[in-house]
Amino acid sequence: MERRDFLTGAGIVAAAGLAGCTGGPTGDGGSGGDNGSGNDSNGTGGGSGEAEANIGIVYATGGLGDGSFNDQARQGIKQAEEELNIAYEQRQPDEVSQFSTFQQELASSGEYDLVCCIGFLQKDSLSETAPQYPEQSFMIVDESVDAENVASYVFREEEGSFLVGQMAGLLTTREFSAGAGETNGDPTVGFVGGVEGSLIGRFEAGFEAGVKNADPDVEVLTSYVGDFNNPSGGKEAALAMYNQGADIVYHAAGNTGTGVFQAAQEAGRFAIGVDRDQSVTKEGYADVILASMVKRVDTAVYNSVEATVSGEFAGGETTTLGLEQEGVAAVYGQQIGGDIPSAVKDSVEQVREQLVGGEIEVPTDPSQV
């Protein structure tokens, strides 16, 4: 477990709801997605007649049913199937070594107009695969690949994380109870990451900066599990934080975060979800989920498919989605979000507007906080 000191700041807290993005999906929640693990084909298009495009999609490790990152990507491809009359086939790797196999399998078939690669861990494989299939269009989420046949989509995760950090920083300094949780009078919060690196570091840095912006005296505990699909490890890390006085733990850890929610219920404390509204996708834990930092992976997937169908595929370009582009946001929990004090909610929108207006600069590296 790591304890860190951070730069102080003045400010107030926030978590703003998100409307649908223009030209993309409009839902933040939905069911937890597929709970199976097959590599079967999915659908023959959203309408009648021949599909407008055939899409292949390789998910991140952790699989569908995570109620988070992969399910958010699936929401985008399903939206495209329904609205754009495409057909798609999916692959669910169990480990990083399978990325290259699935990418090349789909590309070599010559059957797909676009192959979607979900997650930053696919960068190395795609950097090798893309040049081998120069006529095949690819897209990647969470990383940039320098190739003319790859469209890259990245997010400003630090901005949305700043919002939930501020919310957590304010709530831990007051008496607050809702659902199955309550604060304990010790101004402490925590962050649980999946695999340590620059991507998850942006979640961590934004969260910690938001907490300190709300109250510089709040202590932030940080732990990395080293896996995006280890709920037991997430539970162990979060329980350690709750036992050290943390009121609220934010995770950026995929299915590992399920363990954080389990720990919150067991400890009678709170948690913050990621990627989707996890009070909906993990509704069994809605009584401890204050909010979620929604990351519109669905928008990236949908937009890339739409561009392919319309003949406007952005190969060789990187698209960045932040608060201003409604690519990230913070949404309150469906069950207990309504119990968050109005003073906190009022400050939410104020800080969000400051972030969008460029009045607050959010660090992307934890060492910069």
Secondary structure as GFF3:
##gff-version 3
##sequence-region A 1 369
A	DSSP	beta_strand	2	4	.	.	.	ID=ss1
A	DSSP	beta_strand	41	42	.	.	.	ID=ss2
A	DSSP	beta_strand	54	58	.	.	.	ID=ss3
A	DSSP	alpha_helix	69	84	.	.	.	ID=ss4
A	DSSP	beta_strand	87	91	.	.	.	ID=ss5
A	DSSP	alpha_helix	98	109	.	.	.	ID=ss6
A	DSSP	beta_strand	114	118	.	.	.	ID=ss7
A	DSSP	three_ten_helix	120	122	.	.	.	ID=ss8
A	DSSP	alpha_helix	123	132	.	.	.	ID=ss9
A	DSSP	beta_strand	138	141	.	.	.	ID=ss10
A	DSSP	beta_strand	150	155	.	.	.	ID=ss11
A	DSSP	alpha_helix	157	171	.	.	.	ID=ss12
A	DSSP	beta_strand	177	178	.	.	.	ID=ss13
A	DSSP	beta_strand	181	182	.	.	.	ID=ss14
A	DSSP	beta_strand	188	193	.	.	.	ID=ss15
A	DSSP	alpha_helix	198	214	.	.	.	ID=ss16
A	DSSP	beta_strand	219	224	.	.	.	ID=ss17
A	DSSP	alpha_helix	231	243	.	.	.	ID=ss18
A	DSSP	beta_strand	248	252	.	.	.	ID=ss19
A	DSSP	three_ten_helix	254	256	.	.	.	ID=ss20
A	DSSP	alpha_helix	257	267	.	.	.	ID=ss21
A	DSSP	beta_strand	270	275	.	.	.	ID=ss22
A	DSSP	alpha_helix	278	281	.	.	.	ID=ss23
A	DSSP	three_ten_helix	283	285	.	.	.	ID=ss24
A	DSSP	beta_strand	289	295	.	.	.	ID=ss25
A	DSSP	alpha_helix	297	309	.	.	.	ID=ss26
A	DSSP	beta_strand	318	321	.	.	.	ID=ss27
A	DSSP	beta_strand	328	332	.	.	.	ID=ss28
A	DSSP	three_ten_helix	337	339	.	.	.	ID=ss29
A	DSSP	alpha_helix	342	356	.	.	.	ID=ss30
A	DSSP	three_ten_helix	366	368	.	.	.	ID=ss31
###
